[in-house]
Amino acid sequence: MSVKPAAGRRLRVLVVDDHDVVHWGFRVLLGEQSWVERCLAARTGDEALELVRTLRPHVALVDLFLAGESGADVCKSIREASPSTRVLLISGAGRMSPAAARAAGASGFVSKDLEARDLAAAVRMVGLGMTMFARKAEQPQPLLSPREREVLDLIAVGSTNREIAEQLYLSPHTIKEHTSALYRKLGARNRAEAVQLAQRIGLLG
């Protein structure tokens, strides 16, 4: 639900991303905004939680694909540690449906490909209590391809890569590539995590 912006409110913003250039870019961008009180940076979920607990940022920008971590899981942890901190998920390599982002506790999802002024506006809107989700017609494509969905379904019922290859009439190498791709898109490190995350965002029943 949207709320009216609080007059003169200045926001503390936390950027959670494992790339130095992204930190630098957001620090420059947000440092130019009169409504930003302070811009913080973290490279891991643990670093983010430490800052959240001590400094209580109003907004956390969390990359969907952190190295070895799921941005969606980091989002949930931030919301549990500081319910007043609103999370804006960001990504330069993938997309997330509004339903999946909301399930993770996020107030929005935007692409890093947005123009700088639009990114800044998204941060401010989320910090002032609004949500930032693209309309359904603007969603570029599903998170997983049809083939990746088939592989995921078979993983969920316990099939090995070799068994999946036989059922789909593909080589084990091709199945490994599909598996690696869906792990990356879901932010999972293994088969069990992939199934758990897929269930959480509604990709599996």
Sequence and secondary structure as in RCSB ss.txt:
>XXXX:A:sequence
MSVKPAAGRRLRVLVVDDHDVVHWGFRVLLGEQSWVERCLAARTGDEALELVRTLRPHVALVDLFLAGESGADVC
KSIREASPSTRVLLISGAGRMSPAAARAAGASGFVSKDLEARDLAAAVRMVGLGMTMFARKAEQPQPLLSPRERE
VLDLIAVGSTNREIAEQLYLSPHTIKEHTSALYRKLGARNRAEAVQLAQRIGLLG
>XXXX:A:secstr
      TT  EEEEEE S HHHHHHHHHHHHT TTEEEEEEESSHHHHHHHHHHH  SEEEEESEETTEEHHHHH
HHHHHH TT EEEEEESS    HHHHHHTT SEEEETTS HHHHHHHHHHHHTT  B   GGG  S SS HHHHH
HHHHHHTT  HHHHHHHHT  HHHHHHHHHHHHHHHT SSHHHHHHHHHHTTS  
